[in-house]
């Protein structure tokens, strides 16, 4: 029973992250379809409502996948360097994956939020380009899914 639930949760996390990645890439495609004028690093363009909504969906799914993975993976705290050195390889892998998931989340979520807010209706002006932020954030969603699953599997292996 527990093994089936673990597989289901891993699939759920991967599906949420893959969907967020696809939405991020689709938002980039929708953003590129909007009329714009580009001059070196400055760009004047109209916002895309479709890109905004797709980017917002990607942000929500990425955050939700992260919350699910962290809540269900448990808390594997290592407070000092000595604790880390004495920990089992599974515990060390779990901590490494947890740290990497937080790093990928911070970068990916930032990229998606910057790309999404640039498509807000009230932001139809000129400024620095936010070129490829949505697609890079979408790709980082896939990476986040890999690290979340590795974290969940290694964290549950410690418990068993």
C-alpha positions in Angstrom: 0.0 0.0 0.0 2.8 2.5 1.0 4.7 1.6 -2.2 1.7 2.3 -4.4 1.1 5.7 -2.7 4.8 6.6 -3.1 4.6 5.8 -6.8 1.4 7.8 -7.1 3.0 10.8 -5.3 6.1 10.7 -7.5 3.9 10.6 -10.6 1.8 13.5 -9.3 4.9 15.6 -8.7 6.3 14.8 -12.1 3.0 15.5 -13.8 2.7 18.9 -12.1 6.2 19.9 -12.9 6.0 18.7 -16.5 2.7 20.5 -17.0 4.2 23.7 -15.5 7.2 23.4 -17.8 4.9 23.0 -20.8 2.8 26.0 -19.7 6.0 28.1 -19.4 7.2 27.2 -22.9 3.7 27.7 -24.3 3.6 31.2 -22.6 6.9 32.0 -24.3 5.4 31.0 -27.7 2.3 33.2 -27.0 4.5 36.1 -25.9 6.5 35.9 -29.1 3.4 36.1 -31.2 2.6 39.6 -29.9 3.7 42.6 -32.0 6.9 44.2 -30.7 9.8 46.5 -31.6 13.2 45.5 -30.3 16.3 47.7 -30.2 19.4 46.1 -28.7 18.4 45.3 -25.0 15.3 47.5 -25.0 12.0 46.4 -26.2 8.6 47.9 -26.8 5.7 45.5 -27.0 2.1 44.9 -26.1 1.4 42.5 -23.3 -0.1 39.1 -24.1 -3.0 38.0 -22.0 -2.6 34.4 -23.1 1.1 34.4 -22.1 0.2 36.0 -18.7 -2.4 33.3 -18.0 -0.1 30.4 -19.1 2.8 31.8 -17.1 0.5 32.2 -14.0 -0.5 28.6 -14.3 3.1 27.5 -14.6 4.0 29.5 -11.4 1.1 28.0 -9.5 1.9 24.4 -10.6 5.6 24.8 -9.8 4.9 26.1 -6.4 2.3 23.4 -5.7 4.6 20.6 -6.8 7.3 22.0 -4.5 5.0 22.2 -1.5 3.7 18.6 -2.1 7.2 17.2 -2.4 8.5 19.0 0.7 5.5 18.3 2.9 5.3 14.6 2.0 9.0 14.0 1.8 9.3 15.0 5.5 11.9 17.0 7.3 15.4 15.7 7.2 17.4 18.3 9.1 21.1 18.2 9.4 22.2 21.1 11.6 26.0 20.9 11.5 28.9 19.7 9.4 29.4 16.8 11.8 25.9 15.6 11.4 26.4 15.6 7.7 29.6 13.6 7.9 28.0 11.0 10.2 24.8 10.8 8.1 24.1 7.8 5.9 24.5 8.1 2.1 20.7 8.2 1.7 20.4 11.1 4.2 23.2 13.0 2.4 21.5 12.4 -0.9 18.2 13.6 0.5 19.8 16.8 1.8 21.6 17.5 -1.5 18.4 17.0 -3.4 16.5 19.2 -1.0 19.0 22.0 -1.4 19.0 21.6 -5.2 15.2 21.7 -5.3 15.1 24.9 -3.4 17.8 26.5 -5.7 16.0 25.4 -8.8 12.7 26.6 -7.4 14.1 30.0 -6.6 15.6 30.5 -10.0 12.8 28.9 -12.0 10.0 30.7 -10.1 11.9 34.0 -10.4 12.2 33.5 -14.2 8.5 32.6 -14.5 7.3 35.5 -12.4 9.4 38.0 -14.3 8.2 36.7 -17.6 4.6 36.6 -16.4 4.6 40.1 -14.9 6.0 41.5 -18.1 2.8 40.3 -19.8 0.5 41.9 -17.3 -2.1 44.2 -19.0 -0.9 47.3 -17.2 2.7 46.8 -18.3 2.3 47.6 -22.0 5.4 49.8 -22.2 9.0 49.9 -23.2 11.9 48.6 -21.1 14.5 45.9 -20.8 13.7 42.7 -22.7 12.4 39.7 -20.8 13.3 37.4 -23.7 13.2 33.7 -23.0 12.5 34.1 -19.2 9.3 32.0 -19.6 10.9 29.2 -21.5 14.0 29.0 -19.2 11.6 28.9 -16.3 9.7 26.2 -18.0 12.8 24.1 -18.6 13.7 24.6 -14.9 10.3 23.1 -14.0 11.5 19.8 -15.6 14.7 19.9 -13.6 12.7 20.7 -10.5 10.6 17.6 -11.1 13.7 15.4 -11.3 15.2 16.7 -8.1 11.8 16.5 -6.3 11.4 12.9 -7.1 15.0 12.1 -6.1 14.4 14.0 -2.8 11.1 12.2 -2.2 12.6 8.7 -2.9 15.7 9.3 -0.8 13.8 10.9 2.0 11.3 8.0 2.2 14.2 5.5 2.0 15.6 6.9 5.2 12.3 6.3 7.0 12.0 2.7 5.9 
